[in-house]
Amino acid sequence: MREGKAKGSELVIYPDGTLYHIDLKRADNIPPSIFLVGAAERVDSFAKAFDSVFFQHRNSVRPEFYTVAGVYKDIPMAAISTGIGPDNIEIVMNELHALFEYDHQKSEWINVLPRVNIIRVGTCGASLKEIPAGAFAISRYSIGLDNLGAYYPAVKRDATAKKIEDEFLKTIVGKTNPFSYVSPASADVIAALEKSAKDAGEEDPMLISGITTTSPGFFAPEGRKIGRLKTAFSLEQFVALIQKFEAEGLKIINHEMETSILFRLCNEILGYRAGAICVVLDNLSSDEFIDAGFAKERIGKCVKVALGAMVKLT
C-alpha cells in the first residue's frame, strides 16, 4: 500500500501524486503516446518491441493495471493494460486525464491541453461471413452497448455518429438498451493505422474498417445464451442484426468490450486522439475460432502495425 492517506473522494490521489488505480504519478514521466491493451501480457509484447525501456510498474493490489514506457524509433511511448470492460477504460482514462492535466501540488487543473495519442490494441469477434479469423479490424465508429456514454455527454458531436446512433436505436439491441451511443475514432488515428497496416502488407479481406460494437459483458449483450440464463435477444437475432445493419455506408465489422467509452472520452470530450485496431479471433456467424498459433502471429503483427501508426502520429 502507498504511504500516507489518499486525499479526496472525487479524485483519489496520494500525497506524492500517485493515482489510485493506475498507480502512476506525474514524476513517472509517462509519455502521452499510449497503447491501451486488455491483457497484461500484451504490455510485455510492446516492451519487447521498444528499442529501450525506461519505466515498468504494475499495481500490486490491482494487477490488471500494468504500465511499461520506453522508446521506439526515438519516440517515447507507453503501453498500459486495463483489464476487461468499458468500466475499466473509464477508470484508466479519468486517471490518465488527471496524470497529464492535474497539478497535485497546487491542487489545480492546468490550462494547457496536452497532445495525447491513444491506440487501443486488442482482440475481437466478428459476425459478417466475409471477415476471416485473423483479420485486422480498424474502428471508424464505436457503438456502445453499455450505458456509460449517458453519464458523459459529448462536448463535440460527430454528425455521422449521430446518424448511426439514430439507426441503431431502431434495432432490437438498441430497443433493449436505449442508452446505446455512438462515438467516432480520430480521423488521424484511422489514417495512421490504415497506412501502417498497408505498409506491412495487409490488404482486404485481412484488413477491414467500419463500425465496432462494444459490449458491457461477454455473453448476453451479444446474444450468447448459456444454460438457464435468459437473454433479451438470441445469438441468431444479434448476428442477423449485424449482417443487415448499415448506416452512412458503414457496416458493423467487429465486437469487443472496450472501445466505446474510449472514443467518447477522448474524441468527443477531452480532445485527445484515439483509435483502435483489433485482431479478429472468432466469427459468430460461422462459429469459427482462430488457431492459437495463428492468433499469436497476428497479434504480434498487430503490435508492430500499432507501433508504426504511433510513429506517424508523433
KAWODA-V484985 format. One record per pair of residues at least 24 apart in sequence whose ideal C-beta (glycine too) atoms are under 7 Angstrom apart, sorted by the first residue. I is the first residue (numbers start at 0). J is the second residue. Records with the same first field share a line. If there is no record, write none. Layout:
I: J  J
This chain:
10: 97
12: 103
16: 103
18: 94  97  98
20: 61  64  90  94
21: 64  66  79  91  94
22: 56  58  64
23: 66  98
25: 98
27: 54
29: 66  68  77  98
30: 68  75  76  77
31: 99  113  114  115  116
32: 74  75  76  116  309  313
33: 77  79  117
34: 78  118  120  305
35: 79  81  91  117  119
36: 78  80  120  121
37: 80  81  82  83  121  257
38: 80
39: 63  65  80
41: 80  120
42: 67  78  80
44: 299  302
45: 78  302
46: 78
48: 302  303  306
49: 76
63: 87
71: 306
72: 310
74: 310  313
76: 309
81: 257
83: 256
84: 215  256  257
85: 143  145  147  213  215  256  257  259  260
88: 257  260  261
89: 147  260
92: 261  264  265
96: 269
112: 270
115: 271
116: 272  309  312  313
117: 265  271  273
118: 188  274  275  276  305  308  309
119: 257  258  261  275
120: 276  301  302  305
121: 255  257  275  277
122: 277  278  280
123: 253  254  255  277  279  280
124: 253  254  279  280  281  282  283
125: 252  253  279  282
126: 238  241  242  282  283  284
127: 241  242  250  252
128: 284  285
129: 204
130: 204  207  252  279  282
131: 204  205
132: 279  280  281  282  287  288  289
133: 205  278  279  289  293  297
134: 204  205  206  207  279
135: 196  201  205  206  276  278  301  304
136: 207  252  253  276  277  279
137: 189  192  193  208  276
138: 184  211  258  274  275
139: 184  189  208  209  210  249
140: 181  182  183  184  210  249
141: 181  182  211  213  258  259  262
142: 167  179  181  210  212  213  259
143: 179  180  213  259  260
144: 172  176  179  212  213  214  215  220
145: 213  215  259  260
146: 176  178
147: 260
148: 180  182  259  260  263
149: 178
151: 263  264  268
153: 263  267  268
154: 267  268
155: 267
156: 267
157: 183
159: 247
162: 246  247
163: 210  246  247
166: 246
170: 240  244
171: 232  236  240
172: 232  237  240
175: 231  232
180: 263
182: 259  262  263  266  267
183: 262  266
184: 262  266  273  274  275
185: 266  272  273  274
187: 272  312
188: 272  273  274  312
189: 274
191: 308  311  312
192: 274  276  304  308
194: 311
195: 304  307  308  311
196: 304
198: 307
199: 300  303  304  307
207: 252
208: 252
209: 249  250  251  252
210: 249  250  251  252
211: 252  253  255  258  275
212: 251  254
213: 255  256  257  258  259
214: 254  256
221: 254
234: 283
238: 283  284
242: 284
253: 277  279
272: 312
276: 301  304  305
